[in-house]
Amino acid sequence: MATLLEPYQLLYRHRHVLMESVKHLIRTRYAGSVLGPAWLVIGPLILLALYAVMYTLIFQVRPQQLSVSDYILYIFSGLIPFISFSQALASGSSSLTANPALLLNRVFPAELIPAREVLAAGIFMVVGGALTLAYKTLTGGMAWAWLLLPFIVALMAMATCGLTWGLSLANLIFKDIQQLVGYVVTLILVASPIAYTPEMVPPTLRFLLYINPFAYFVSCFQSILVLGEVPPVSMLAGCVVFGFVTFHGMYKIFSAGKSIIADHI
């Protein structure tokens, strides 16, 4: 039991320094920008408009069970976790090599460096989710299923944190990891049911959705945010398994491999 609790205890014990580091990272990213943190709202709105035009006017996709407005939100609610996920992987995989000074700081454990990238990228998911919930509330689409949203967000944060731990450690030895992440993220985007519903996938190819761990999170976000429904048990189970296994498994690997960090910075 003590071993299972170790990553949670580490994050909780250093929660104050971790959150201050996340705030500093966000301020640094928007330093010099005229609009500053306002881009956290403007960015999601631009994406929403872009995908609305692309899929409803150019591609003219029309899922039968969704209205045009709900379909736009359906796409957006799938993009919200994807963009946070892709940003976290891109910055988190190179976080150890990009922050040698922090690695030498005894007050800031190495595990926190990739974790802060995940939390910083998660701001987009929080803002995008809040915009979606605000729209659904104003249009009378509130649902009890929304209570599950923090649970899904936590599981996705665990899964993403686990992946960044593994990738950041591997990137110290294999510099190609940083290049590979971009292609993997693109593959995940295409293979996830963001702009299409699972029913639109040919039966012979539907198995691809089930072997893509990220598809479980996309499906849960869309079910909860847009449809106002509790996701299927299979989707919830996939999120739970992927979240916990990745988080704990990669934490063990990272902890065991920390000895190589000093040799590669």
C-alpha positions as CSV (number, residue, x, y, z in Angstrom):
1,M,0.0,0.0,0.0
2,A,2.8,2.4,0.9
3,T,4.3,1.9,-2.6
4,L,1.0,2.7,-4.3
5,L,0.6,5.9,-2.3
6,E,4.2,7.1,-3.0
7,P,3.5,9.2,-6.1
8,Y,0.5,10.8,-4.5
9,Q,2.4,11.6,-1.3
10,L,5.3,13.1,-3.4
11,L,2.9,15.4,-5.3
12,Y,1.0,16.4,-2.2
13,R,4.2,17.0,-0.1
14,H,5.5,19.4,-2.8
15,R,2.2,20.8,-3.9
16,H,3.0,24.4,-3.0
17,V,6.3,24.6,-4.9
18,L,4.7,22.6,-7.8
19,M,1.8,25.1,-8.1
20,E,4.1,28.1,-7.9
21,S,6.2,26.6,-10.6
22,V,3.2,26.0,-12.8
23,K,2.1,29.6,-12.3
24,H,5.6,30.8,-13.3
25,L,5.6,28.6,-16.3
26,I,2.3,29.9,-17.5
27,R,3.3,33.6,-17.0
28,T,6.5,32.9,-18.9
29,R,4.7,31.4,-21.8
30,Y,2.5,34.6,-22.2
31,A,5.3,37.1,-21.3
32,G,5.5,39.8,-23.9
33,S,2.1,39.0,-25.4
34,V,-0.3,41.9,-25.7
35,L,-3.3,39.8,-24.7
36,G,-1.5,37.7,-22.2
37,P,-3.5,35.0,-20.4
38,A,-6.6,36.1,-22.4
39,W,-5.3,33.7,-25.1
40,L,-6.5,30.8,-22.9
41,V,-10.0,31.9,-23.8
42,I,-9.4,33.3,-27.3
43,G,-7.5,30.2,-28.4
44,P,-10.4,27.7,-27.7
45,L,-12.9,30.1,-29.4
46,I,-10.7,30.3,-32.5
47,L,-10.5,26.5,-32.7
48,L,-14.2,26.2,-32.2
49,A,-14.9,28.6,-35.1
50,L,-12.3,26.9,-37.3
51,Y,-13.7,23.4,-36.8
52,A,-17.3,24.6,-37.0
53,V,-16.6,26.0,-40.5
54,M,-14.5,23.1,-41.6
55,Y,-16.8,20.2,-40.7
56,T,-20.3,21.8,-41.0
57,L,-19.8,24.0,-44.1
58,I,-16.9,22.5,-46.0
59,F,-17.1,18.7,-45.2
60,Q,-20.9,19.0,-44.4
61,V,-20.7,16.2,-41.9
62,R,-24.1,15.5,-40.3
63,P,-24.4,12.9,-37.6
64,Q,-28.0,11.9,-37.4
65,Q,-28.4,12.0,-33.6
66,L,-26.8,15.5,-33.2
67,S,-28.0,19.0,-34.1
68,V,-25.5,21.2,-35.9
69,S,-24.7,23.2,-32.7
70,D,-24.3,20.0,-30.7
71,Y,-22.1,18.5,-33.4
72,I,-19.8,21.5,-33.2
73,L,-19.6,21.1,-29.4
74,Y,-19.1,17.4,-29.9
75,I,-15.9,18.1,-31.9
76,F,-14.8,20.8,-29.5
77,S,-15.2,18.6,-26.5
78,G,-13.0,16.0,-28.2
79,L,-10.4,18.6,-29.1
80,I,-10.2,20.0,-25.5
81,P,-8.5,16.9,-24.0
82,F,-6.5,16.3,-27.2
83,I,-4.9,19.7,-27.3
84,S,-4.0,19.6,-23.5
85,F,-2.7,16.0,-24.0
86,S,-0.6,16.9,-27.1
87,Q,0.9,20.1,-25.4
88,A,1.8,18.1,-22.3
89,L,3.5,15.4,-24.3
90,A,5.4,17.8,-26.5
91,S,6.7,20.0,-23.7
92,G,6.9,17.2,-21.1
93,S,9.0,14.8,-23.2
94,S,11.8,17.4,-23.4
95,S,11.3,18.9,-19.9
96,L,14.3,17.2,-18.3
97,T,16.8,18.2,-21.0
98,A,15.3,21.7,-21.1
99,N,15.6,22.3,-17.4
100,P,19.0,21.2,-16.2
101,A,19.0,23.8,-13.4
102,L,15.9,22.4,-11.8
103,L,17.4,18.9,-11.9
104,L,20.2,20.1,-9.7
105,N,17.7,21.7,-7.3
106,R,17.2,19.5,-4.2
107,V,14.0,21.4,-3.3
108,F,12.4,20.5,-6.6
109,P,12.3,16.7,-7.2
110,A,12.9,15.5,-10.8
111,E,9.4,14.0,-10.9
112,L,7.8,17.4,-10.6
113,I,9.4,18.7,-13.8
114,P,7.3,16.7,-16.3
115,A,4.3,16.9,-13.9
116,R,4.3,20.7,-14.0
117,E,4.1,20.6,-17.8
118,V,1.0,18.4,-17.5
119,L,-0.7,20.8,-15.1
120,A,0.2,23.9,-17.2
121,A,-1.2,22.2,-20.4
122,G,-4.3,21.3,-18.4
123,I,-5.3,24.9,-18.1
124,F,-6.5,24.7,-21.7
125,M,-8.8,21.8,-20.8
126,V,-10.2,23.6,-17.8
127,V,-11.0,26.8,-19.8
128,G,-12.3,24.9,-22.8
129,G,-14.5,22.7,-20.6
130,A,-15.8,25.7,-18.7
131,L,-16.8,27.4,-22.0
132,T,-18.6,24.3,-23.1
133,L,-20.4,23.9,-19.8
134,A,-21.4,27.6,-19.9
135,Y,-22.9,27.2,-23.3
136,K,-24.8,24.1,-22.4
137,T,-26.1,25.8,-19.2
138,L,-27.3,28.8,-21.1
139,T,-29.1,26.6,-23.6
140,G,-30.8,24.5,-20.9
141,G,-28.6,21.4,-21.4
142,M,-27.4,20.9,-17.8
143,A,-27.0,17.2,-16.7
144,W,-26.2,15.2,-13.6
145,A,-23.5,13.4,-15.7
146,W,-21.4,16.5,-15.4
147,L,-20.5,15.4,-11.9
148,L,-18.3,12.7,-13.4
149,L,-16.2,15.3,-15.2
150,P,-13.6,15.9,-12.4
151,F,-13.1,12.1,-12.2
152,I,-12.4,11.8,-15.9
153,V,-10.1,14.9,-15.8
154,A,-8.1,13.4,-12.9
155,L,-7.7,10.1,-14.7
156,M,-6.5,11.8,-17.8
157,A,-4.1,13.9,-15.9
158,M,-2.7,10.7,-14.3
159,A,-2.3,9.0,-17.6
160,T,-0.7,12.0,-19.2
161,C,1.7,12.5,-16.3
162,G,2.7,8.9,-16.4
163,L,3.5,9.2,-20.2
164,T,5.5,12.3,-19.7
165,W,7.5,10.7,-17.0
166,G,8.4,7.8,-19.3
167,L,9.0,9.9,-22.4
168,S,11.1,12.6,-20.6
169,L,13.4,9.9,-19.1
170,A,13.7,8.1,-22.5
171,N,14.4,11.4,-24.2
172,L,17.6,11.8,-22.1
173,I,19.1,8.8,-23.9
174,F,17.2,8.7,-27.2
175,K,17.0,12.2,-28.6
176,D,14.7,10.9,-31.4
177,I,11.9,10.7,-28.8
178,Q,11.1,14.4,-29.2
179,Q,10.7,14.0,-33.0
180,L,8.7,10.9,-32.6
181,V,6.2,12.5,-30.3
182,G,4.9,14.8,-33.0
183,Y,4.1,11.9,-35.3
184,V,2.5,9.9,-32.6
185,V,0.3,12.8,-31.6
186,T,-0.9,13.2,-35.2
187,L,-1.7,9.5,-35.4
188,I,-3.7,9.7,-32.1
189,L,-5.7,12.7,-33.6
190,V,-6.7,10.7,-36.6
191,A,-7.4,7.5,-34.7
192,S,-9.6,9.2,-32.0
193,P,-13.3,9.8,-32.6
194,I,-13.1,13.6,-32.3
195,A,-14.8,14.8,-35.5
196,Y,-16.7,11.6,-36.1
197,T,-18.9,9.3,-33.9
198,P,-18.0,5.6,-33.3
199,E,-21.0,4.7,-35.3
200,M,-19.5,6.4,-38.4
201,V,-16.5,4.0,-38.3
202,P,-16.9,0.9,-40.5
203,P,-17.4,-2.2,-38.3
204,T,-14.2,-3.8,-39.7
205,L,-12.1,-0.8,-38.5
206,R,-14.0,-0.1,-35.2
207,F,-11.5,-2.2,-33.2
208,L,-9.0,0.6,-33.8
209,L,-11.0,2.7,-31.3
210,Y,-10.6,0.1,-28.6
211,I,-6.8,-0.2,-29.0
212,N,-6.3,3.5,-28.8
213,P,-6.3,4.4,-25.1
214,F,-6.9,8.1,-25.8
215,A,-10.2,7.3,-27.5
216,Y,-11.7,6.3,-24.2
217,F,-11.1,9.7,-22.8
218,V,-12.4,11.5,-25.9
219,S,-15.6,9.3,-25.7
220,C,-16.1,10.1,-22.0
221,F,-15.7,13.9,-22.5
222,Q,-18.1,13.9,-25.4
223,S,-20.7,11.8,-23.6
224,I,-20.6,13.9,-20.4
225,L,-20.1,17.4,-21.8
226,V,-22.3,17.3,-24.9
227,L,-24.7,14.4,-24.6
228,G,-25.2,14.8,-20.9
229,E,-25.0,11.0,-20.5
230,V,-23.0,8.7,-18.3
231,P,-20.4,7.1,-20.6
232,P,-20.6,3.4,-21.3
233,V,-19.0,1.2,-18.6
234,S,-16.4,0.0,-21.2
235,M,-15.3,3.6,-21.8
236,L,-15.1,4.4,-18.1
237,A,-13.2,1.2,-17.4
238,G,-10.7,2.0,-20.1
239,C,-10.0,5.4,-18.6
240,V,-9.6,3.9,-15.1
241,V,-7.2,1.2,-16.3
242,F,-5.2,3.4,-18.5
243,G,-5.0,6.2,-15.9
244,F,-3.9,4.1,-13.0
245,V,-1.6,1.6,-14.9
246,T,0.2,4.4,-16.7
247,F,0.6,6.6,-13.7
248,H,1.9,4.0,-11.3
249,G,3.9,2.0,-13.9
250,M,5.7,5.0,-15.3
251,Y,6.4,6.4,-11.9
252,K,8.2,3.2,-10.9
253,I,10.2,3.3,-14.1
254,F,11.1,7.0,-13.6
255,S,12.1,6.4,-10.0
256,A,14.3,3.5,-10.9
257,G,15.9,5.4,-13.8
258,K,16.6,8.7,-12.0
259,S,20.2,7.5,-11.5
260,I,20.9,8.1,-15.2
261,I,19.7,11.7,-15.1
262,A,23.0,13.2,-13.9
263,D,24.9,11.4,-16.7
264,H,22.8,12.9,-19.5
265,I,22.2,16.5,-18.6
